[in-house]
């Protein structure tokens, strides 16, 4: 049994055997996960939340286009994609563009655990980069010459969530500036990666001016809880 990982996954499949093997491996690993039976429902799921890994059954119609859309997206473009490929005489590497790892069906719990172990270092590094600290910081946002005062609700090294009054579309570039509670001023450019009808938007930092990045990293490091370190990697055969 593995300790709680704090990682989150999505399973894209409508096949009982595949779902059983993957969910069994993730449960034993201690990870949280969700299900999506189709490529369309998977796009909706990852459009609303951040995930660390995605298991995609290539027997699902549109699965290859789904993987490409993940890589061309914003919020989850760096997620680890495990492509579950059916037996074939052709090279699976040539068949799956954008996948991080290939698992040949029929899957077993042991095979899923082995690939999770191999990939965990990458996923933990991305999780640390994505970490968000709850905040309540006024921020000034500028889009197309129009300014508005908004509120940062959480922030991390790579971006922030902001509650706005005037809706922002996705994707779009914005300018912003705010002051950390400790005093340093942070200013830069960001990309709106997602937007909710409730007035919440996710901003991915594109540029932090001056020493903004240094100030933000120091402020976060003083508050960020320790994220579990991955165990030594064991390569699967």
N, C-alpha and C positions, 0 to 999 in steps of 0.2 A: 504494500500500500504506500502510495506517495503522499507527502504532505500537501496541504492546500496550496495550489499554485498561484492563485489570484488571476490566472489567465482565463480568457473567455473564447469560446469557439462557436462556429456555425456548421451544422451538418446539412448538406444539400443532397437529398436523396429521397426516393419514394420506395426503395427496395428494403424489405424487412431484414434480410440477412446483413446487408451493408450497414444499415442503421444500428442493428444489434451489436455488430463488431465494434463500430466506431464509438457508440455510446458506452459500451462496456469498457473500452480502453480509457475513455475520458473519465468515467466514474471511478475507475481504479486509480487513475492519476490524480483525482481530486479536483477536476476542472469544471467550470460552469459551461453550459452549452445550450444552444437553441436549435430548432429544426426548421427547414424550409423544403417543401416537397417539389418545388419548381424553381427554374431560373428567375422567373418574375418575382416570386415571393422572396427569393434570396436577395435580389436587388433592393427590394423594399426594406428588408431587415438590415442590411449593411448600410443603407442610406440613412438609417435612424440611429445607429449605434456603432461604437468602435469595437472590433473584435481582434483577437491576436492570431487566430488560425481558422482556416476554412477548409473543410473536407468537401470536395465536389465529386459526386458520382458522375462519371462521363456518360452513363446511360441516360441521364436526365437530358431531355431535349433543350438545346441552347446552352449546354454546360460550357462548351469551349468559348462561346461568345461572352458568357458570364465571367470567365477567368480573365479574358482580355479587358472587359469593362472594369474589373476590379483594379487591374494594373493601370488603367487610364483614369481612374477616379482620384479622389483626394484623401478622404478620411482613412480608407483601408487599403491604399495602394501598396503599403509595405507589409501587409499581413502575410503570414506564411500560408501558402495554398497547397493542400495535399490533394492531388488528383488521383481518384480511385479508378483505375483503368481496367476494362475487361480484357480477358486473354486474347491476344492477337499475334499473328505472325509478323506484323509490322513493328518497327521500333516505336515504343511508346513515347520516346523523347521527341521524335519527329511529329507525333500526333498532338502533343499538348504544349502549346506555347504559353508561357507565363506562369507555369506551375513551379513550385519550389521543390516538391518531392512527389514521387510516383509510387503508388501502392497498387499492386496487382490484385484483382479480385479472383476468387473469393477471399475476403479479408478475414483475419483472425484478430482476437483481442491482443495477442502477443505481438503481431505485426504492427498494430496501431501504437502500442506502447513503445516499441522499438523506434518508430519514426518520431514519436513525440520526444523521446529522449535525445535523439540526434538534433532535433530542431529547437529544443528548449533554450539554448544559449541565445539564438537570434531573437526568439520571442521575448525573452526577459529584457534584452537590450532595448528592443522597441518599446516594451512596456515602461521601462524607466524613462525613456525619452518622452513618452506620451503622458506620464504621470501628471495629474491635475490636482492642485491644492485649492480647497474651497476658499473663496475670497468675497469681499464686498467693497470693491474699489471703483470709484467714479472714473469713467473713461470718455474722452472726446473723440468721436468718429467723424471722418470727413469722406464723403463720396460725391463725386461730380461737383465739387465746389460747395456742397451743402453740408453743414455741420449739425451734429446732434450730440446731446449728452446722454450717455448710456451707463450701464453698470456691469462690471466684470464679476461673474459669479464663481468662476474657477479659472485657474491659470497654471500653465506648466511651461517647460522649456521650449516646447514646440508650438504652443498656441494658447488660446483662451476661449471660454464661453462667455458670451455677452448678451445681456437682456437689453433690447433696443425698443424705442418708441415708434420710430419710423421703420417700416419693414426694409430689410436688405435682401436682395436676390442672390441666388447661388448658381454659378460662382461669380464673384466680382471682387475687384481689388479695392481696398480701403486704406486710408491713412488714419493713424490713431496716436494718442498720447495720454499718459496717465502717470500718477505718482504712486510709488509703492508706499505702504504705511511707514517704512523706515526712512523715507525721504527722497531717494533717487528718482529722477524723472525718466520714464521709458517712452520712447517715441519710435515709430517705424511704419512699415507697410505690411498688410496682411491680406490673405485670400479667404473670402467667406467660403468655407468648405461644406457647410450644411446650414439649413434654416428651418425652424419650426413655426407653425402658425401662431404659437403662443408668444412670439416675440423673442425667442432665443435663437442665437446664431453661433456657429463655431468658426473661429478665426484661426487660420494657420499662419504663423509668422513667416514672412518672406524676407524681411529686413528689420533689424534693430539698430538704430543709429547710435553713433558714438560708442560709449561703454555700456550701452543698455543691456547687451547680452551678458556681460560680466556681472552687472548689478543684479539682474534677474536670477542668474544661476546661483549667486551667493545667497540671495533672499530665499530661494527655493531649497537650497541645501540645508539651511537652518531649520526647515520645517518638514522636509520630506521624510516619511517613515522609511525604514529599511525594507526594501523589497527582497523576497527570498532569492538567494543565489542558486543558480542551477547546479545540480550534481554533475560530477564528471561525465562527459559524454561517452556513450558506448555505441559504437557503430553497429548498425544492423547488417545482416547478410541477406 
